[in-house]
Amino acid sequence: MNIGWLAGMYEGEGCIEKTSSNGFRLSIASTDLDVLERIQTLVGGSIRPLKRYQRHHKQAWKWRLGKKKDVTNFLSQIIPFLGNRRAYDALNALDTMEI
């Protein structure tokens, strides 16, 4: 698995969402379905299409990872490759999930 590539994708296009008092979900949106399928192959998760608001817009997709174990594993592996802001958010999420 290329952790640096995954971290770069998450750094550039990713999002971390709080789902409950101690749960989080990771997501990456893209118009490149093949890229999201590669991420899904490497770390799991699910992919769903996003609504197109205009006919001329390209179809976009969203990859999601929500199982606590999977989120914890993914964040733990990519933290060394993240910039300060994303690393801070990831560390806070990991601290919250351990409670």
N, C-alpha and C positions, 0 to 999 in steps of 0.2 A: 504494500500500500504506500502511495506517495503522500506522506503526511504534509509536506510542504505545499504541494499542489492543493490539497483539501483545505489547508489553512488559508491559502491565498484566495480560494473561491469564497470561503466563509468571510474572510476579511473584506473582500470587495463587494459581495452581494448578499451576505448573510444577515440574519436577524435573530435575536434571542427574545422570546416572549415569556412572560410570567403567566403560568396557567392556573396556579393555585397557591396556597400559602407557602409551599416549598417545592413546587414543580415548575419546570421550564420546558419550552419547545423551541427547537432550532428550525430555521427555514432558510431556503435560498430560492429566489425567483429568477427565472431566466426565460428567454425565448429559444434557447438552445436545449431542446429536450435531450439530445444525446449526452450533453454534459451532466445533466441532472441524473440521467440513467446510470452514468458512470459512478457518480457519487452514491447512488442507491446500491449499486453492486458492491461498492467498497464498504459501506457502513450501514446499509439498511435504510429504513424509513419508507415513506410513501411519496408518490408524485400525483398531483392533480392539476387539471387545466384551470387557468384563471379566466374569468369572464373578459371577453373582448367588448370594449365599449364603442369602438368604431370599426367598421368593416376593413378599413385600410391598415389597421393595427395588426402587427404580427401576433400569432397565438403565443401566449406566455404560459409558463408552467411553474408550479411551486413544489419543491421538495421539502418534506417535513420529517423531523426526528423528534419523537416525544416520549419514548420510554425512558424512565429515570436512569436505568442502567446504561442505555445506549447514549443518552445525552452526557452523562458523567464520563463515560469512556472516550467519547469524541472530544469533548472539551479538554480533558486531561492530556490527550495526545497533541492537540494543536496549540495549546497555550504558549509553548516556547517560540512559536512562529508568528504570533500575533503582535500587532502594534499595541501601544500602551492602553488606549481606550478599550479596545476589544478584549485584551487580556484582563483588564480590570473587571469588565462585565462578566467574563467567564469565571474568574476567581470568585466573584461575589455570588454567582449562581451556584458554583460548587459548594461554597460555604453554607449557603441557604439549604441546599439539598441534603447536606449531612446532618442537619438538625433533626 
